[in-house]
Amino acid sequence: MNVQPQRRLGDDAAFCTSLVRERDFPRYAATLFAPQDKRRALLALFAFNAEISHVRDHITQPLPGEIRLQWWNDVIAGHDHGDVVGNPVAAELMRAVGAYELPREQLQKLIEARIFDVYDDPMPTQDALEAYCRDTSSVLFSLGARILGAQGEECEHAARHAGIAQGIADVVALLPLHAARHQLYLPRELLEKYDASQTDIFAGRMTPALGEIIGRLRAEVLTCLDSAGDLLAGITDNALPAFLPLALVRRALRVPAINAFEPKRLSHLTILWTLWRASRSKTFKV
């Protein structure tokens, strides 16, 4: 009688593992350094993020994207109408929410922030970009640390800085994709300050003005990385695997940003090696 439910639970977990490994290998790799009994919940969280952060990939108009994000919001709020059972990511996520008492409002904040992704409105200011990063990447760091048993003000502050660092780094790395879609995550106020052309960006042209903007954003990433590192020195070691992806951000900063439209991609082996070395150092400065 219990064989089928157990098999299904295993299928759901395997589905989430495969999804994260395919769409977000760095976070998948980071879970390999977490305690085995925590990996399932971490992978459920990251599979959820993979689903909502890729909504834009599957739509041609904003409305279907908003509908999909609203479905996830209903799932988090408990208004799933039984649909959770049929969705392996939703089933695993809600299992993790229950097992680790993950704050639903944080998950809903992440969903709300992703509404920006389905539209083509430009990111207005650097403050707006940092708020977007806090509501997406920082939430993932915070919830990941919570799954690993770490909470508290210092951990939240570390998650905040870590999320801004990774979020801005992702915006720079994904510039070619965003430009091809005519999406602008680079703050419009910086384009105006440095007299950079949106037309050049959408055409994939690297200009000195764009180089200035990228340089400023990379400097902000480094500042946030250092702030997160200082704060991590004061939290318990069990939470550190949640912050391992910061090592990849720091490594990426060591590569000169000659052409933002030709980003350097790390191989899976390099990612694993970098995370392994970082796991042996609390500062993640590899």
Secondary structure, DSSP 8 states (H G I E B T S, - for coil): --HHHHHHHHHHHHHHHHHHHHH-HHHHHHHTTS-HHHHHHHHHHHHHHHHHHTGGGG-SSHHHHHHHHHHHHHHHHT--TTGGGG-HHHHHHHHHHHHHT--HHHHHHHHHHGGGGGS------HHHHHHHHIIIIIHHHHHHHHHTT--SHHHHHHHHHHHHHHHHHHHHHTHHHHHHTT---S-HHHHHHTT--HHHHHTT---HHHHHHHHHHHHHHHHHHHHHHHHHTTS-GGGGGGGTTHHHHHHHHTS--S-TTS-----HHHHHHHHHHHHT-TT---
